[in-house]
Amino acid sequence: MKRTDIIVAGAFALGLAAMHPGGLLPTAAQAASATSQAEQTTVFDIENMTCALCPVTVKTAMEAVTGVAAVEINFDAKTATVIFDPSVASGETIGTASTNAGYPARARD
């Protein structure tokens, strides 16, 4: 990178910071914090999981719900831990997706 390119890039970045309300752009940590505040984690008890393929089906059904960020299945405990955006999805919708796939799911309190 040429010295002039670096100077131009630095000036551009300073200009962006000056245009943002408060004068500074949010850091990556601040952006991640804002995202995590919007997420909710719910544990579901899952029925009918009896074989190695069952968790794959449950996970696929739950991940298909818009707003679901991650699904982790614990076959031994017969649970699914789901991280989702409650402004887009609900525990009821996620549980229904699993139930419709043949694995009734009930959110823990």
DRENPA-3360 file (N, C-alpha, C; in nm, 2 decimals, always signed):
BEGIN
1 = MKRTDIIV = +0.08/-0.12/+0.00/+0.00/+0.00/+0.00/+0.09/+0.12/+0.00 ~ +0.06/+0.22/-0.08/+0.13/+0.34/-0.09/+0.10/+0.43/+0.03 ~ +0.20/+0.52/+0.06/+0.19/+0.61/+0.17/+0.06/+0.70/+0.15 ~ +0.04/+0.74/+0.03/-0.08/+0.83/+0.01/-0.21/+0.76/+0.03 ~ -0.21/+0.63/-0.01/-0.33/+0.55/+0.02/-0.36/+0.54/+0.17 ~ -0.26/+0.52/+0.25/-0.27/+0.51/+0.39/-0.33/+0.64/+0.45 ~ -0.27/+0.75/+0.40/-0.32/+0.88/+0.45/-0.46/+0.90/+0.41 ~ -0.50/+0.87/+0.29/-0.64/+0.89/+0.24/-0.73/+0.80/+0.32;
9 = AGAFALGL = -0.69/+0.67/+0.35/-0.78/+0.58/+0.42/-0.79/+0.63/+0.57 ~ -0.69/+0.68/+0.63/-0.70/+0.74/+0.76/-0.79/+0.86/+0.77 ~ -0.78/+0.95/+0.67/-0.86/+1.06/+0.67/-1.01/+1.02/+0.65 ~ -1.03/+0.92/+0.56/-1.17/+0.88/+0.54/-1.23/+0.82/+0.67 ~ -1.15/+0.74/+0.74/-1.20/+0.68/+0.87/-1.23/+0.79/+0.97 ~ -1.14/+0.90/+0.98/-1.17/+1.01/+1.07/-1.30/+1.08/+1.03 ~ -1.32/+1.09/+0.90/-1.44/+1.16/+0.86/-1.56/+1.08/+0.90 ~ -1.56/+0.95/+0.89/-1.67/+0.86/+0.93/-1.70/+0.88/+1.07;
17 = AAMHPGGL = -1.59/+0.88/+1.15/-1.61/+0.89/+1.30/-1.67/+1.02/+1.33 ~ -1.64/+1.13/+1.26/-1.69/+1.26/+1.29/-1.84/+1.27/+1.25 ~ -1.88/+1.19/+1.15/-2.02/+1.19/+1.10/-2.11/+1.11/+1.19 ~ -2.06/+1.01/+1.26/-2.14/+0.93/+1.35/-2.19/+1.00/+1.47 ~ -2.32/+0.98/+1.52/-2.36/+1.05/+1.64/-2.27/+1.02/+1.75 ~ -2.23/+1.11/+1.83/-2.14/+1.09/+1.94/-1.99/+1.10/+1.90 ~ -1.97/+1.11/+1.76/-1.84/+1.12/+1.71/-1.76/+1.00/+1.70 ~ -1.80/+0.88/+1.75/-1.72/+0.76/+1.74/-1.81/+0.65/+1.69;
25 = LPTAAQAA = -1.75/+0.56/+1.61/-1.83/+0.45/+1.56/-1.82/+0.34/+1.67 ~ -1.93/+0.26/+1.68/-1.93/+0.16/+1.78/-1.82/+0.05/+1.76 ~ -1.76/+0.01/+1.86/-1.65/-0.10/+1.85/-1.72/-0.23/+1.82 ~ -1.64/-0.33/+1.78/-1.69/-0.46/+1.75/-1.76/-0.52/+1.88 ~ -1.69/-0.50/+1.99/-1.74/-0.55/+2.12/-1.88/-0.49/+2.15 ~ -1.90/-0.36/+2.12/-2.02/-0.29/+2.15/-2.13/-0.35/+2.06 ~ -2.10/-0.37/+1.93/-2.19/-0.43/+1.84/-2.23/-0.57/+1.88 ~ -2.14/-0.65/+1.92/-2.16/-0.78/+1.96/-2.25/-0.78/+2.09;
33 = SATSQAEQ = -2.23/-0.69/+2.18/-2.31/-0.68/+2.30/-2.45/-0.64/+2.27 ~ -2.47/-0.55/+2.17/-2.61/-0.52/+2.13/-2.68/-0.64/+2.07 ~ -2.60/-0.72/+1.99/-2.66/-0.84/+1.93/-2.70/-0.94/+2.04 ~ -2.61/-0.96/+2.13/-2.64/-1.06/+2.23/-2.76/-1.02/+2.32 ~ -2.78/-0.89/+2.34/-2.89/-0.85/+2.42/-3.03/-0.88/+2.35 ~ -3.02/-0.89/+2.22/-3.14/-0.92/+2.14/-3.17/-1.07/+2.14 ~ -3.08/-1.15/+2.18/-3.10/-1.30/+2.17/-3.15/-1.35/+2.30 ~ -3.22/-1.46/+2.29/-3.27/-1.53/+2.41/-3.23/-1.68/+2.39;
41 = TTVFDIEN = -3.21/-1.75/+2.50/-3.17/-1.89/+2.50/-3.28/-1.96/+2.58 ~ -3.33/-2.07/+2.52/-3.44/-2.15/+2.58/-3.40/-2.30/+2.56 ~ -3.42/-2.37/+2.67/-3.40/-2.52/+2.67/-3.53/-2.59/+2.65 ~ -3.54/-2.68/+2.56/-3.66/-2.76/+2.53/-3.64/-2.90/+2.57 ~ -3.74/-2.96/+2.63/-3.74/-3.11/+2.65/-3.80/-3.17/+2.52 ~ -3.73/-3.27/+2.47/-3.78/-3.33/+2.34/-3.82/-3.47/+2.36 ~ -3.94/-3.51/+2.31/-3.99/-3.64/+2.32/-3.95/-3.72/+2.19 ~ -3.95/-3.85/+2.20/-3.94/-3.94/+2.09/-3.80/-3.95/+2.03;
49 = MTCALCPV = -3.70/-3.90/+2.09/-3.56/-3.91/+2.03/-3.51/-4.05/+2.08 ~ -3.50/-4.14/+1.98/-3.46/-4.28/+2.02/-3.34/-4.33/+1.94 ~ -3.30/-4.26/+1.83/-3.19/-4.31/+1.75/-3.10/-4.19/+1.71 ~ -2.99/-4.23/+1.65/-2.88/-4.13/+1.62/-2.93/-4.02/+1.52 ~ -3.03/-4.05/+1.44/-3.08/-3.96/+1.34/-3.18/-3.86/+1.39 ~ -3.25/-3.90/+1.50/-3.35/-3.81/+1.56/-3.29/-3.67/+1.59 ~ -3.18/-3.65/+1.66/-3.13/-3.52/+1.69/-3.10/-3.43/+1.56 ~ -3.07/-3.50/+1.45/-3.04/-3.43/+1.33/-3.18/-3.37/+1.28;
57 = TVKTAMEA = -3.28/-3.45/+1.28/-3.41/-3.40/+1.24/-3.46/-3.29/+1.33 ~ -3.45/-3.30/+1.46/-3.49/-3.19/+1.55/-3.42/-3.06/+1.52 ~ -3.28/-3.08/+1.51/-3.20/-2.96/+1.49/-3.24/-2.89/+1.35 ~ -3.25/-2.97/+1.25/-3.29/-2.91/+1.12/-3.42/-2.84/+1.13 ~ -3.52/-2.90/+1.19/-3.65/-2.84/+1.20/-3.65/-2.71/+1.28 ~ -3.57/-2.71/+1.39/-3.56/-2.58/+1.47/-3.48/-2.48/+1.40 ~ -3.38/-2.51/+1.33/-3.29/-2.42/+1.26/-3.37/-2.35/+1.14 ~ -3.47/-2.42/+1.09/-3.55/-2.37/+0.98/-3.64/-2.25/+1.02;
65 = VTGVAAVE = -3.66/-2.23/+1.15/-3.74/-2.12/+1.20/-3.66/-1.99/+1.19 ~ -3.72/-1.90/+1.12/-3.66/-1.77/+1.10/-3.63/-1.70/+1.24 ~ -3.51/-1.65/+1.26/-3.47/-1.59/+1.38/-3.39/-1.68/+1.48 ~ -3.38/-1.81/+1.44/-3.30/-1.90/+1.52/-3.16/-1.89/+1.48 ~ -3.07/-1.87/+1.58/-2.93/-1.85/+1.55/-2.85/-1.98/+1.57 ~ -2.89/-2.06/+1.67/-2.81/-2.18/+1.70/-2.90/-2.28/+1.77 ~ -2.88/-2.41/+1.74/-2.95/-2.52/+1.81/-2.84/-2.62/+1.85 ~ -2.84/-2.66/+1.98/-2.75/-2.76/+2.03/-2.84/-2.87/+2.09;
73 = INFDAKTA = -2.82/-2.99/+2.04/-2.90/-3.11/+2.09/-2.82/-3.19/+2.19 ~ -2.88/-3.23/+2.30/-2.82/-3.32/+2.39/-2.90/-3.45/+2.39 ~ -2.86/-3.55/+2.31/-2.93/-3.67/+2.29/-2.96/-3.74/+2.43 ~ -2.85/-3.75/+2.51/-2.87/-3.82/+2.64/-2.97/-3.76/+2.73 ~ -2.97/-3.63/+2.73/-3.07/-3.56/+2.82/-3.20/-3.53/+2.75 ~ -3.21/-3.56/+2.62/-3.33/-3.54/+2.54/-3.37/-3.39/+2.55 ~ -3.27/-3.30/+2.52/-3.30/-3.16/+2.52/-3.24/-3.09/+2.40 ~ -3.29/-2.97/+2.37/-3.24/-2.89/+2.27/-3.22/-2.75/+2.33;
81 = TVIFDPSV = -3.11/-2.69/+2.32/-3.08/-2.55/+2.37/-3.08/-2.47/+2.24 ~ -3.17/-2.37/+2.24/-3.19/-2.28/+2.12/-3.16/-2.14/+2.15 ~ -3.08/-2.08/+2.07/-3.05/-1.93/+2.08/-3.13/-1.87/+1.96 ~ -3.21/-1.77/+2.00/-3.29/-1.71/+1.89/-3.32/-1.56/+1.92 ~ -3.37/-1.49/+1.82/-3.41/-1.35/+1.84/-3.56/-1.35/+1.87 ~ -3.59/-1.31/+1.99/-3.73/-1.31/+2.03/-3.82/-1.21/+1.95 ~ -3.76/-1.11/+1.89/-3.84/-1.02/+1.81/-3.88/-1.08/+1.67 ~ -3.82/-1.20/+1.64/-3.85/-1.26/+1.51/-3.92/-1.40/+1.54;
89 = ASGETIGT = -3.87/-1.47/+1.63/-3.92/-1.61/+1.66/-3.97/-1.61/+1.81 ~ -4.04/-1.72/+1.84/-4.09/-1.74/+1.97/-4.06/-1.88/+2.01 ~ -4.06/-1.91/+2.14/-4.04/-2.04/+2.19/-4.15/-2.14/+2.14 ~ -4.27/-2.08/+2.13/-4.38/-2.16/+2.08/-4.36/-2.20/+1.94 ~ -4.31/-2.11/+1.85/-4.29/-2.14/+1.71/-4.18/-2.25/+1.69 ~ -4.08/-2.23/+1.77/-3.96/-2.33/+1.76/-4.01/-2.47/+1.81 ~ -4.08/-2.47/+1.92/-4.14/-2.60/+1.97/-4.23/-2.66/+1.87 ~ -4.31/-2.58/+1.81/-4.41/-2.63/+1.71/-4.33/-2.69/+1.59;
97 = ASTNAGYP = -4.22/-2.63/+1.55/-4.14/-2.69/+1.43/-4.09/-2.83/+1.47 ~ -4.04/-2.85/+1.59/-4.00/-2.98/+1.63/-4.11/-3.08/+1.64 ~ -4.22/-3.03/+1.69/-4.34/-3.12/+1.71/-4.39/-3.16/+1.57 ~ -4.39/-3.07/+1.48/-4.44/-3.10/+1.34/-4.35/-3.20/+1.27 ~ -4.22/-3.21/+1.31/-4.13/-3.30/+1.26/-4.14/-3.44/+1.33 ~ -4.23/-3.45/+1.43/-4.25/-3.58/+1.49/-4.18/-3.59/+1.63 ~ -4.13/-3.48/+1.68/-4.06/-3.48/+1.81/-4.12/-3.36/+1.90 ~ -4.22/-3.39/+1.97/-4.28/-3.29/+2.05/-4.18/-3.22/+2.14;
105 = ARARD = -4.18/-3.09/+2.15/-4.09/-3.01/+2.22/-4.16/-2.92/+2.32 ~ -4.12/-2.91/+2.44/-4.18/-2.83/+2.54/-4.07/-2.74/+2.61 ~ -4.09/-2.61/+2.60/-3.99/-2.52/+2.66/-3.99/-2.54/+2.82 ~ -3.87/-2.54/+2.87/-3.86/-2.55/+3.02/-3.89/-2.41/+3.07 ~ -3.94/-2.41/+3.20/-3.96/-2.28/+3.26/-3.83/-2.22/+3.32;
% end
